[in-house]
Amino acid sequence: MRNYFPFVYDLAEEWKKFTGLPFVFACWTANKAISQEFLTKFNQATEWGVNNISEVVENTDYCIPKGVNLLNYLQNDINYPFDEQKKKALALFLKYIA
């Protein structure tokens, strides 16, 4: 990237320096009430996926571009739990963009 663009920024790094909080790139949200049954099944499916990343990657290998180490990315570059620090970070981000 640095060879193609005069300026390259890591959003997560810049946000951390600016706020002291982690950067939330994505989260699941809803604009209406969700039933407990759905939430339970959704959380179980998410937990299964996070706990079985290597199996997921093996089953999607056919559609991953060559040279992309998806297993490493999913296991080492993403932090999954939406903890209190991430909730604070997201709330602050939403406040800034309001």
Biopython code that builds the backbone (N, CA, C, O; Angstrom):
import numpy as np
from Bio.PDB.StructureBuilder import StructureBuilder

atoms = [
    (1, "MET", "N", (0.812, -1.191, 0.000)),
    (1, "MET", "CA", (0.000, 0.000, 0.000)),
    (1, "MET", "C", (0.860, 1.262, 0.000)),
    (1, "MET", "O", (0.593, 2.208, -0.741)),
    (2, "ARG", "N", (1.867, 1.263, 0.819)),
    (2, "ARG", "CA", (2.682, 2.472, 0.946)),
    (2, "ARG", "C", (3.359, 2.853, -0.362)),
    (2, "ARG", "O", (3.697, 4.020, -0.558)),
    (3, "ASN", "N", (3.563, 1.900, -1.257)),
    (3, "ASN", "CA", (4.171, 2.195, -2.544)),
    (3, "ASN", "C", (3.184, 2.844, -3.513)),
    (3, "ASN", "O", (3.596, 3.436, -4.510)),
    (4, "TYR", "N", (1.897, 2.738, -3.232)),
    (4, "TYR", "CA", (0.886, 3.248, -4.152)),
    (4, "TYR", "C", (0.272, 4.571, -3.719)),
    (4, "TYR", "O", (-0.213, 5.332, -4.556)),
    (5, "PHE", "N", (0.288, 4.854, -2.423)),
    (5, "PHE", "CA", (-0.383, 6.045, -1.906)),
    (5, "PHE", "C", (0.578, 6.852, -1.037)),
    (5, "PHE", "O", (1.385, 6.271, -0.311)),
    (6, "PRO", "N", (0.505, 8.174, -1.101)),
    (6, "PRO", "CA", (1.417, 8.986, -0.295)),
    (6, "PRO", "C", (1.114, 8.912, 1.201)),
    (6, "PRO", "O", (2.008, 9.118, 2.022)),
    (7, "PHE", "N", (-0.133, 8.622, 1.563)),
    (7, "PHE", "CA", (-0.512, 8.537, 2.966)),
    (7, "PHE", "C", (-1.303, 7.248, 3.190)),
    (7, "PHE", "O", (-2.242, 6.954, 2.450)),
    (8, "VAL", "N", (-0.926, 6.492, 4.201)),
    (8, "VAL", "CA", (-1.626, 5.271, 4.562)),
    (8, "VAL", "C", (-1.867, 5.311, 6.060)),
    (8, "VAL", "O", (-0.934, 5.506, 6.839)),
    (9, "TYR", "N", (-3.113, 5.126, 6.463)),
    (9, "TYR", "CA", (-3.464, 5.175, 7.876)),
    (9, "TYR", "C", (-4.122, 3.870, 8.294)),
    (9, "TYR", "O", (-4.907, 3.289, 7.546)),
    (10, "ASP", "N", (-3.799, 3.427, 9.473)),
    (10, "ASP", "CA", (-4.456, 2.285, 10.084)),
    (10, "ASP", "C", (-5.556, 2.858, 10.971)),
    (10, "ASP", "O", (-5.268, 3.470, 12.000)),
    (11, "LEU", "N", (-6.815, 2.663, 10.578)),
    (11, "LEU", "CA", (-7.930, 3.247, 11.327)),
    (11, "LEU", "C", (-7.934, 2.824, 12.791)),
    (11, "LEU", "O", (-8.154, 3.645, 13.682)),
    (12, "ALA", "N", (-7.696, 1.567, 13.029)),
    (12, "ALA", "CA", (-7.706, 1.073, 14.403)),
    (12, "ALA", "C", (-6.604, 1.742, 15.226)),
    (12, "ALA", "O", (-6.830, 2.135, 16.371)),
    (13, "GLU", "N", (-5.435, 1.866, 14.651)),
    (13, "GLU", "CA", (-4.318, 2.488, 15.356)),
    (13, "GLU", "C", (-4.595, 3.966, 15.646)),
    (13, "GLU", "O", (-4.341, 4.443, 16.752)),
    (14, "GLU", "N", (-5.110, 4.680, 14.659)),
    (14, "GLU", "CA", (-5.391, 6.113, 14.842)),
    (14, "GLU", "C", (-6.506, 6.336, 15.857)),
    (14, "GLU", "O", (-6.431, 7.259, 16.668)),
    (15, "TRP", "N", (-7.530, 5.505, 15.819)),
    (15, "TRP", "CA", (-8.629, 5.618, 16.781)),
    (15, "TRP", "C", (-8.122, 5.354, 18.198)),
    (15, "TRP", "O", (-8.492, 6.059, 19.136)),
    (16, "LYS", "N", (-7.285, 4.348, 18.345)),
    (16, "LYS", "CA", (-6.725, 3.999, 19.660)),
    (16, "LYS", "C", (-5.891, 5.162, 20.199)),
    (16, "LYS", "O", (-5.983, 5.501, 21.379)),
    (17, "LYS", "N", (-5.079, 5.772, 19.335)),
    (17, "LYS", "CA", (-4.266, 6.915, 19.768)),
    (17, "LYS", "C", (-5.161, 8.095, 20.159)),
    (17, "LYS", "O", (-4.860, 8.800, 21.122)),
    (18, "PHE", "N", (-6.234, 8.312, 19.440)),
    (18, "PHE", "CA", (-7.124, 9.446, 19.649)),
    (18, "PHE", "C", (-8.001, 9.278, 20.883)),
    (18, "PHE", "O", (-8.228, 10.236, 21.621)),
    (19, "THR", "N", (-8.497, 8.058, 21.107)),
    (19, "THR", "CA", (-9.490, 7.838, 22.167)),
    (19, "THR", "C", (-9.016, 6.937, 23.302)),
    (19, "THR", "O", (-9.571, 6.974, 24.400)),
    (20, "GLY", "N", (-7.999, 6.135, 23.043)),
    (20, "GLY", "CA", (-7.591, 5.136, 24.024)),
    (20, "GLY", "C", (-8.481, 3.903, 24.016)),
    (20, "GLY", "O", (-8.342, 3.022, 24.864)),
    (21, "LEU", "N", (-9.398, 3.845, 23.054)),
    (21, "LEU", "CA", (-10.358, 2.740, 22.978)),
    (21, "LEU", "C", (-10.115, 1.905, 21.723)),
    (21, "LEU", "O", (-9.502, 2.384, 20.768)),
    (22, "PRO", "N", (-10.591, 0.660, 21.718)),
    (22, "PRO", "CA", (-10.456, -0.171, 20.512)),
    (22, "PRO", "C", (-11.373, 0.359, 19.411)),
    (22, "PRO", "O", (-12.332, 1.082, 19.679)),
    (23, "PHE", "N", (-11.064, -0.009, 18.179)),
    (23, "PHE", "CA", (-11.894, 0.386, 17.045)),
    (23, "PHE", "C", (-12.840, -0.761, 16.711)),
    (23, "PHE", "O", (-12.415, -1.911, 16.609)),
    (24, "VAL", "N", (-14.107, -0.453, 16.542)),
    (24, "VAL", "CA", (-15.109, -1.451, 16.186)),
    (24, "VAL", "C", (-15.368, -1.327, 14.685)),
    (24, "VAL", "O", (-16.012, -0.381, 14.232)),
    (25, "PHE", "N", (-14.864, -2.286, 13.930)),
    (25, "PHE", "CA", (-15.061, -2.261, 12.491)),
    (25, "PHE", "C", (-16.448, -2.739, 12.102)),
    (25, "PHE", "O", (-17.000, -2.283, 11.101)),
    (26, "ALA", "N", (-17.019, -3.647, 12.875)),
    (26, "ALA", "CA", (-18.330, -4.195, 12.539)),
    (26, "ALA", "C", (-18.961, -4.798, 13.781)),
    (26, "ALA", "O", (-18.270, -5.267, 14.686)),
    (27, "CYS", "N", (-20.277, -4.776, 13.807)),
    (27, "CYS", "CA", (-21.009, -5.479, 14.858)),
    (27, "CYS", "C", (-22.413, -5.752, 14.328)),
    (27, "CYS", "O", (-22.890, -5.076, 13.416)),
    (28, "TRP", "N", (-23.049, -6.727, 14.896)),
    (28, "TRP", "CA", (-24.419, -7.051, 14.516)),
    (28, "TRP", "C", (-25.348, -6.151, 15.303)),
    (28, "TRP", "O", (-25.229, -6.053, 16.524)),
    (29, "THR", "N", (-26.272, -5.492, 14.619)),
    (29, "THR", "CA", (-27.241, -4.620, 15.277)),
    (29, "THR", "C", (-28.625, -4.879, 14.705)),
    (29, "THR", "O", (-28.776, -5.510, 13.659)),
    (30, "ALA", "N", (-29.627, -4.384, 15.407)),
    (30, "ALA", "CA", (-31.009, -4.511, 14.932)),
    (30, "ALA", "C", (-31.734, -3.204, 15.220)),
    (30, "ALA", "O", (-31.389, -2.487, 16.160)),
    (31, "ASN", "N", (-32.730, -2.902, 14.415)),
    (31, "ASN", "CA", (-33.495, -1.675, 14.632)),
    (31, "ASN", "C", (-34.873, -1.953, 15.239)),
    (31, "ASN", "O", (-35.752, -1.091, 15.259)),
    (32, "LYS", "N", (-35.029, -3.180, 15.732)),
    (32, "LYS", "CA", (-36.264, -3.534, 16.433)),
    (32, "LYS", "C", (-35.940, -4.630, 17.449)),
    (32, "LYS", "O", (-34.850, -5.203, 17.431)),
    (33, "ALA", "N", (-36.875, -4.905, 18.310)),
    (33, "ALA", "CA", (-36.665, -5.933, 19.338)),
    (33, "ALA", "C", (-36.425, -7.295, 18.697)),
    (33, "ALA", "O", (-37.035, -7.638, 17.684)),
    (34, "ILE", "N", (-35.537, -8.054, 19.300)),
    (34, "ILE", "CA", (-35.206, -9.392, 18.813)),
    (34, "ILE", "C", (-35.678, -10.400, 19.851)),
    (34, "ILE", "O", (-35.480, -10.212, 21.051)),
    (35, "SER", "N", (-36.295, -11.458, 19.383)),
    (35, "SER", "CA", (-36.780, -12.464, 20.329)),
    (35, "SER", "C", (-35.595, -13.176, 20.990)),
    (35, "SER", "O", (-34.517, -13.300, 20.408)),
    (36, "GLN", "N", (-35.821, -13.627, 22.188)),
    (36, "GLN", "CA", (-34.769, -14.350, 22.906)),
    (36, "GLN", "C", (-34.388, -15.630, 22.168)),
    (36, "GLN", "O", (-33.223, -16.026, 22.168)),
    (37, "GLU", "N", (-35.362, -16.270, 21.544)),
    (37, "GLU", "CA", (-35.090, -17.492, 20.785)),
    (37, "GLU", "C", (-34.116, -17.200, 19.639)),
    (37, "GLU", "O", (-33.138, -17.923, 19.448)),
    (38, "PHE", "N", (-34.391, -16.139, 18.883)),
    (38, "PHE", "CA", (-33.498, -15.775, 17.787)),
    (38, "PHE", "C", (-32.118, -15.418, 18.320)),
    (38, "PHE", "O", (-31.107, -15.877, 17.788)),
    (39, "LEU", "N", (-32.071, -14.609, 19.359)),
    (39, "LEU", "CA", (-30.796, -14.182, 19.933)),
    (39, "LEU", "C", (-29.982, -15.380, 20.411)),
    (39, "LEU", "O", (-28.769, -15.419, 20.205)),
    (40, "THR", "N", (-30.616, -16.337, 21.034)),
    (40, "THR", "CA", (-29.925, -17.537, 21.501)),
    (40, "THR", "C", (-29.341, -18.307, 20.324)),
    (40, "THR", "O", (-28.172, -18.692, 20.351)),
    (41, "LYS", "N", (-30.151, -18.532, 19.291)),
    (41, "LYS", "CA", (-29.666, -19.271, 18.115)),
    (41, "LYS", "C", (-28.556, -18.505, 17.399)),
    (41, "LYS", "O", (-27.574, -19.099, 16.953)),
    (42, "PHE", "N", (-28.710, -17.212, 17.292)),
    (42, "PHE", "CA", (-27.699, -16.383, 16.636)),
    (42, "PHE", "C", (-26.377, -16.453, 17.406)),
    (42, "PHE", "O", (-25.317, -16.641, 16.809)),
    (43, "ASN", "N", (-26.444, -16.305, 18.712)),
    (43, "ASN", "CA", (-25.228, -16.376, 19.533)),
    (43, "ASN", "C", (-24.577, -17.748, 19.455)),
    (43, "ASN", "O", (-23.350, -17.846, 19.435)),
    (44, "GLN", "N", (-25.375, -18.807, 19.412)),
    (44, "GLN", "CA", (-24.822, -20.158, 19.272)),
    (44, "GLN", "C", (-24.117, -20.317, 17.932)),
    (44, "GLN", "O", (-23.030, -20.891, 17.867)),
    (45, "ALA", "N", (-24.727, -19.812, 16.863)),
    (45, "ALA", "CA", (-24.119, -19.911, 15.537)),
    (45, "ALA", "C", (-22.831, -19.101, 15.466)),
    (45, "ALA", "O", (-21.840, -19.558, 14.897)),
    (46, "THR", "N", (-22.841, -17.914, 16.035)),
    (46, "THR", "CA", (-21.645, -17.076, 16.056)),
    (46, "THR", "C", (-20.533, -17.744, 16.848)),
    (46, "THR", "O", (-19.382, -17.777, 16.412)),
    (47, "GLU", "N", (-20.883, -18.277, 18.013)),
    (47, "GLU", "CA", (-19.891, -18.964, 18.844)),
    (47, "GLU", "C", (-19.303, -20.169, 18.116)),
    (47, "GLU", "O", (-18.097, -20.410, 18.176)),
    (48, "TRP", "N", (-20.159, -20.924, 17.429)),
    (48, "TRP", "CA", (-19.665, -22.074, 16.677)),
    (48, "TRP", "C", (-18.671, -21.614, 15.620)),
    (48, "TRP", "O", (-17.600, -22.204, 15.478)),
    (49, "GLY", "N", (-19.013, -20.575, 14.883)),
    (49, "GLY", "CA", (-18.126, -20.072, 13.843)),
    (49, "GLY", "C", (-16.783, -19.623, 14.384)),
    (49, "GLY", "O", (-15.742, -19.946, 13.812)),
    (50, "VAL", "N", (-16.797, -18.886, 15.478)),
    (50, "VAL", "CA", (-15.552, -18.400, 16.079)),
    (50, "VAL", "C", (-14.725, -19.563, 16.611)),
    (50, "VAL", "O", (-13.498, -19.538, 16.519)),
    (51, "ASN", "N", (-15.373, -20.572, 17.162)),
    (51, "ASN", "CA", (-14.654, -21.724, 17.724)),
    (51, "ASN", "C", (-14.225, -22.745, 16.676)),
    (51, "ASN", "O", (-13.494, -23.682, 16.995)),
    (52, "ASN", "N", (-14.663, -22.580, 15.443)),
    (52, "ASN", "CA", (-14.346, -23.534, 14.375)),
    (52, "ASN", "C", (-13.830, -22.825, 13.124)),
    (52, "ASN", "O", (-14.175, -23.199, 12.003)),
    (53, "ILE", "N", (-13.010, -21.810, 13.322)),
    (53, "ILE", "CA", (-12.522, -21.007, 12.207)),
    (53, "ILE", "C", (-11.793, -21.860, 11.173)),
    (53, "ILE", "O", (-12.003, -21.687, 9.972)),
    (54, "SER", "N", (-10.950, -22.768, 11.619)),
    (54, "SER", "CA", (-10.194, -23.564, 10.650)),
    (54, "SER", "C", (-11.122, -24.395, 9.772)),
    (54, "SER", "O", (-10.871, -24.534, 8.574)),
    (55, "GLU", "N", (-12.186, -24.947, 10.343)),
    (55, "GLU", "CA", (-13.148, -25.724, 9.551)),
    (55, "GLU", "C", (-13.886, -24.830, 8.561)),
    (55, "GLU", "O", (-14.118, -25.219, 7.416)),
    (56, "VAL", "N", (-14.251, -23.640, 9.003)),
    (56, "VAL", "CA", (-14.926, -22.695, 8.115)),
    (56, "VAL", "C", (-14.021, -22.344, 6.935)),
    (56, "VAL", "O", (-14.467, -22.331, 5.787)),
    (57, "VAL", "N", (-12.753, -22.062, 7.221)),
    (57, "VAL", "CA", (-11.808, -21.702, 6.171)),
    (57, "VAL", "C", (-11.619, -22.864, 5.198)),
    (57, "VAL", "O", (-11.577, -22.651, 3.986)),
    (58, "GLU", "N", (-11.505, -24.089, 5.710)),
    (58, "GLU", "CA", (-11.358, -25.258, 4.834)),
    (58, "GLU", "C", (-12.536, -25.393, 3.878)),
    (58, "GLU", "O", (-12.360, -25.769, 2.719)),
    (59, "ASN", "N", (-13.733, -25.088, 4.362)),
    (59, "ASN", "CA", (-14.936, -25.233, 3.543)),
    (59, "ASN", "C", (-15.183, -24.064, 2.603)),
    (59, "ASN", "O", (-16.090, -24.120, 1.773)),
    (60, "THR", "N", (-14.396, -23.017, 2.721)),
    (60, "THR", "CA", (-14.550, -21.870, 1.821)),
    (60, "THR", "C", (-13.281, -21.609, 1.020)),
    (60, "THR", "O", (-13.165, -20.586, 0.345)),
    (61, "ASP", "N", (-12.340, -22.528, 1.096)),
    (61, "ASP", "CA", (-11.051, -22.362, 0.420)),
    (61, "ASP", "C", (-11.204, -22.100, -1.074)),
    (61, "ASP", "O", (-10.395, -21.382, -1.661)),
    (62, "TYR", "N", (-12.222, -22.670, -1.689)),
    (62, "TYR", "CA", (-12.428, -22.527, -3.127)),
    (62, "TYR", "C", (-12.697, -21.079, -3.559)),
    (62, "TYR", "O", (-12.484, -20.735, -4.721)),
    (63, "CYS", "N", (-13.158, -20.239, -2.642)),
    (63, "CYS", "CA", (-13.518, -18.873, -3.046)),
    (63, "CYS", "C", (-12.598, -17.809, -2.451)),
    (63, "CYS", "O", (-12.897, -16.619, -2.548)),
    (64, "ILE", "N", (-11.495, -18.213, -1.842)),
    (64, "ILE", "CA", (-10.546, -17.269, -1.262)),
    (64, "ILE", "C", (-9.472, -16.960, -2.301)),
    (64, "ILE", "O", (-8.878, -17.877, -2.867)),
    (65, "PRO", "N", (-9.217, -15.674, -2.556)),
    (65, "PRO", "CA", (-8.179, -15.326, -3.536)),
    (65, "PRO", "C", (-6.815, -15.889, -3.155)),
    (65, "PRO", "O", (-6.479, -15.976, -1.974)),
    (66, "LYS", "N", (-6.051, -16.261, -4.138)),
    (66, "LYS", "CA", (-4.698, -16.784, -3.903)),
    (66, "LYS", "C", (-3.870, -15.729, -3.174)),
    (66, "LYS", "O", (-3.985, -14.535, -3.452)),
    (67, "GLY", "N", (-3.045, -16.177, -2.251)),
    (67, "GLY", "CA", (-2.182, -15.276, -1.504)),
    (67, "GLY", "C", (-2.820, -14.703, -0.248)),
    (67, "GLY", "O", (-2.147, -14.029, 0.532)),
    (68, "VAL", "N", (-4.104, -14.959, -0.040)),
    (68, "VAL", "CA", (-4.792, -14.464, 1.147)),
    (68, "VAL", "C", (-4.760, -15.557, 2.209)),
    (68, "VAL", "O", (-5.244, -16.666, 1.985)),
    (69, "ASN", "N", (-4.194, -15.238, 3.347)),
    (69, "ASN", "CA", (-4.148, -16.194, 4.453)),
    (69, "ASN", "C", (-5.339, -15.922, 5.359)),
    (69, "ASN", "O", (-5.209, -15.275, 6.399)),
    (70, "LEU", "N", (-6.494, -16.420, 4.956)),
    (70, "LEU", "CA", (-7.730, -16.162, 5.680)),
    (70, "LEU", "C", (-7.687, -16.731, 7.091)),
    (70, "LEU", "O", (-8.181, -16.104, 8.028)),
    (71, "LEU", "N", (-7.105, -17.904, 7.249)),
    (71, "LEU", "CA", (-7.024, -18.515, 8.571)),
    (71, "LEU", "C", (-6.272, -17.601, 9.533)),
    (71, "LEU", "O", (-6.742, -17.349, 10.643)),
    (72, "ASN", "N", (-5.119, -17.106, 9.122)),
    (72, "ASN", "CA", (-4.349, -16.204, 9.976)),
    (72, "ASN", "C", (-5.135, -14.937, 10.282)),
    (72, "ASN", "O", (-5.168, -14.482, 11.426)),
    (73, "TYR", "N", (-5.761, -14.375, 9.273)),
    (73, "TYR", "CA", (-6.542, -13.154, 9.454)),
    (73, "TYR", "C", (-7.655, -13.355, 10.480)),
    (73, "TYR", "O", (-7.804, -12.558, 11.406)),
    (74, "LEU", "N", (-8.429, -14.417, 10.315)),
    (74, "LEU", "CA", (-9.565, -14.652, 11.208)),
    (74, "LEU", "C", (-9.148, -15.061, 12.609)),
    (74, "LEU", "O", (-9.857, -14.771, 13.573)),
    (75, "GLN", "N", (-8.008, -15.731, 12.737)),
    (75, "GLN", "CA", (-7.569, -16.185, 14.057)),
    (75, "GLN", "C", (-6.732, -15.148, 14.803)),
    (75, "GLN", "O", (-6.738, -15.122, 16.034)),
    (76, "ASN", "N", (-6.010, -14.290, 14.071)),
    (76, "ASN", "CA", (-5.050, -13.411, 14.736)),
    (76, "ASN", "C", (-5.306, -11.920, 14.578)),
    (76, "ASN", "O", (-4.830, -11.125, 15.389)),
    (77, "ASP", "N", (-6.039, -11.532, 13.564)),
    (77, "ASP", "CA", (-6.216, -10.104, 13.303)),
    (77, "ASP", "C", (-7.556, -9.557, 13.758)),
    (77, "ASP", "O", (-7.748, -8.341, 13.785)),
    (78, "ILE", "N", (-8.470, -10.416, 14.110)),
    (78, "ILE", "CA", (-9.792, -9.973, 14.557)),
    (78, "ILE", "C", (-9.985, -10.373, 16.014)),
    (78, "ILE", "O", (-9.650, -11.485, 16.421)),
    (79, "ASN", "N", (-10.528, -9.449, 16.781)),
    (79, "ASN", "CA", (-10.865, -9.702, 18.177)),
    (79, "ASN", "C", (-12.385, -9.685, 18.256)),
    (79, "ASN", "O", (-13.001, -8.644, 18.027)),
    (80, "TYR", "N", (-12.991, -10.803, 18.573)),
    (80, "TYR", "CA", (-14.426, -10.969, 18.416)),
    (80, "TYR", "C", (-15.313, -10.468, 19.560)),
    (80, "TYR", "O", (-16.347, -9.864, 19.275)),
    (81, "PRO", "N", (-14.977, -10.678, 20.814)),
    (81, "PRO", "CA", (-15.932, -10.302, 21.869)),
    (81, "PRO", "C", (-16.280, -8.809, 21.847)),
    (81, "PRO", "O", (-15.388, -7.963, 21.787)),
    (82, "PHE", "N", (-17.546, -8.498, 21.895)),
    (82, "PHE", "CA", (-18.026, -7.118, 21.957)),
    (82, "PHE", "C", (-18.145, -6.738, 23.423)),
    (82, "PHE", "O", (-19.229, -6.751, 24.007)),
    (83, "ASP", "N", (-17.003, -6.401, 23.998)),
    (83, "ASP", "CA", (-16.913, -6.144, 25.437)),
    (83, "ASP", "C", (-17.245, -4.685, 25.777)),
    (83, "ASP", "O", (-17.608, -3.901, 24.901)),
    (84, "GLU", "N", (-17.115, -4.343, 27.045)),
    (84, "GLU", "CA", (-17.473, -3.001, 27.503)),
    (84, "GLU", "C", (-16.629, -1.919, 26.845)),
    (84, "GLU", "O", (-17.153, -0.853, 26.523)),
    (85, "GLN", "N", (-15.335, -2.161, 26.635)),
    (85, "GLN", "CA", (-14.474, -1.170, 25.984)),
    (85, "GLN", "C", (-14.940, -0.905, 24.553)),
    (85, "GLN", "O", (-14.946, 0.239, 24.100)),
    (86, "LYS", "N", (-15.324, -1.949, 23.855)),
    (86, "LYS", "CA", (-15.803, -1.777, 22.483)),
    (86, "LYS", "C", (-17.162, -1.080, 22.462)),
    (86, "LYS", "O", (-17.444, -0.299, 21.553)),
    (87, "LYS", "N", (-17.994, -1.355, 23.449)),
    (87, "LYS", "CA", (-19.282, -0.660, 23.539)),
    (87, "LYS", "C", (-19.059, 0.833, 23.773)),
    (87, "LYS", "O", (-19.743, 1.663, 23.175)),
    (88, "LYS", "N", (-18.106, 1.175, 24.640)),
    (88, "LYS", "CA", (-17.774, 2.584, 24.868)),
    (88, "LYS", "C", (-17.245, 3.221, 23.590)),
    (88, "LYS", "O", (-17.609, 4.348, 23.255)),
    (89, "ALA", "N", (-16.396, 2.509, 22.885)),
    (89, "ALA", "CA", (-15.821, 3.021, 21.645)),
    (89, "ALA", "C", (-16.903, 3.283, 20.604)),
    (89, "ALA", "O", (-16.897, 4.323, 19.945)),
    (90, "LEU", "N", (-17.824, 2.349, 20.456)),
    (90, "LEU", "CA", (-18.893, 2.514, 19.483)),
    (90, "LEU", "C", (-19.796, 3.678, 19.866)),
    (90, "LEU", "O", (-20.198, 4.460, 19.004)),
    (91, "ALA", "N", (-20.117, 3.800, 21.149)),
    (91, "ALA", "CA", (-20.950, 4.915, 21.613)),
    (91, "ALA", "C", (-20.262, 6.258, 21.335)),
    (91, "ALA", "O", (-20.914, 7.216, 20.920)),
    (92, "LEU", "N", (-18.963, 6.323, 21.561)),
    (92, "LEU", "CA", (-18.221, 7.542, 21.294)),
    (92, "LEU", "C", (-18.205, 7.855, 19.801)),
    (92, "LEU", "O", (-18.391, 9.006, 19.406)),
    (93, "PHE", "N", (-17.988, 6.851, 18.983)),
    (93, "PHE", "CA", (-17.994, 7.035, 17.535)),
    (93, "PHE", "C", (-19.353, 7.575, 17.078)),
    (93, "PHE", "O", (-19.417, 8.519, 16.291)),
    (94, "LEU", "N", (-20.431, 6.975, 17.572)),
    (94, "LEU", "CA", (-21.776, 7.431, 17.199)),
    (94, "LEU", "C", (-22.019, 8.857, 17.669)),
    (94, "LEU", "O", (-22.693, 9.625, 16.982)),
    (95, "LYS", "N", (-21.489, 9.221, 18.812)),
    (95, "LYS", "CA", (-21.606, 10.587, 19.308)),
    (95, "LYS", "C", (-20.884, 11.548, 18.365)),
    (95, "LYS", "O", (-21.417, 12.610, 18.044)),
    (96, "TYR", "N", (-19.697, 11.195, 17.926)),
    (96, "TYR", "CA", (-18.929, 12.054, 17.016)),
    (96, "TYR", "C", (-19.621, 12.254, 15.669)),
    (96, "TYR", "O", (-19.566, 13.344, 15.099)),
    (97, "ILE", "N", (-20.264, 11.223, 15.169)),
    (97, "ILE", "CA", (-20.863, 11.354, 13.837)),
    (97, "ILE", "C", (-22.277, 11.940, 13.886)),
    (97, "ILE", "O", (-22.855, 12.240, 12.842)),
    (98, "ALA", "N", (-22.834, 12.103, 15.077)),
    (98, "ALA", "CA", (-24.202, 12.641, 15.205)),
    (98, "ALA", "C", (-24.262, 14.107, 14.788)),
    (98, "ALA", "O", (-25.329, 14.719, 14.831)),
]
sb = StructureBuilder()
sb.init_structure("model")
sb.init_model(0)
sb.init_chain("A")
sb.init_seg("    ")
for serial, (resi, resn, name, xyz) in enumerate(atoms, 1):
    if name == "N":
        sb.init_residue(resn, " ", resi, " ")
    sb.init_atom(name, np.array(xyz, "f"), 0.0, 1.0, " ", f" {name:<3s}", serial, name[0])
structure = sb.get_structure()
